[in-house]
Amino acid sequence: MAGLTTHILDLTHGIPAANVTVQLSRFEGSSTFILKTTTTNEDGRLKEPLLLEDEIEEGEYELLFSIGDYFRTKGMDLLEPAFLDKVSIRFGIADRSAHYHVPLLVSPWGYQVYRGS
């Protein structure tokens, strides 16, 4: 099934990252279009795909994860400004018929992202 999905794992606490705001944008030339803003559930996932099969287009996208707010709600004493307040992942979609899964593994001081399945 084609589309775009994500999930977030909190590496500091060893749990899925719930209630994280995720914003999806698409770039066209010098213009940026915000397509969707949503929040992760208790499993660190979204209740529906960011893009469904009939919505996905080839091009350059960005996921913006508001992880600073998340770690503050966990009672972490982050410096201001936080080292990682928002994590931006820019990626390309080259095959409209493929499924793109972009997981984020995160702590207040580092992150890893990859193309999952």
ChimeraX attribute file (.defattr): number of C-alpha atoms within 10 A of each C-alpha:
attribute: neighborCount
match mode: 1-to-1
recipient: residues
	/A:1	9
	/A:2	18
	/A:3	20
	/A:4	20
	/A:5	20
	/A:6	20
	/A:7	20
	/A:8	25
	/A:9	20
	/A:10	20
	/A:11	16
	/A:12	12
	/A:13	11
	/A:14	9
	/A:15	13
	/A:16	19
	/A:17	24
	/A:18	19
	/A:19	20
	/A:20	23
	/A:21	16
	/A:22	23
	/A:23	18
	/A:24	20
	/A:25	16
	/A:26	21
	/A:27	15
	/A:28	10
	/A:29	7
	/A:30	5
	/A:31	7
	/A:32	13
	/A:33	12
	/A:34	13
	/A:35	12
	/A:36	13
	/A:37	13
	/A:38	15
	/A:39	17
	/A:40	20
	/A:41	16
	/A:42	13
	/A:43	15
	/A:44	21
	/A:45	21
	/A:46	20
	/A:47	12
	/A:48	12
	/A:49	14
	/A:50	21
	/A:51	18
	/A:52	14
	/A:53	15
	/A:54	10
	/A:55	11
	/A:56	19
	/A:57	17
	/A:58	12
	/A:59	14
	/A:60	16
	/A:61	21
	/A:62	19
	/A:63	22
	/A:64	17
	/A:65	22
	/A:66	19
	/A:67	24
	/A:68	21
	/A:69	17
	/A:70	19
	/A:71	22
	/A:72	14
	/A:73	11
	/A:74	9
	/A:75	8
	/A:76	12
	/A:77	10
	/A:78	16
	/A:79	8
	/A:80	8
	/A:81	8
	/A:82	16
	/A:83	12
	/A:84	20
	/A:85	19
	/A:86	16
	/A:87	18
	/A:88	15
	/A:89	14
	/A:90	14
	/A:91	14
	/A:92	14
	/A:93	17
	/A:94	11
	/A:95	13
	/A:96	17
	/A:97	15
	/A:98	15
	/A:99	20
	/A:100	21
	/A:101	18
	/A:102	18
	/A:103	19
	/A:104	23
	/A:105	17
	/A:106	20
	/A:107	18
	/A:108	19
	/A:109	11
	/A:110	11
	/A:111	14
	/A:112	9
	/A:113	12
	/A:114	10
	/A:115	12
	/A:116	12
	/A:117	10
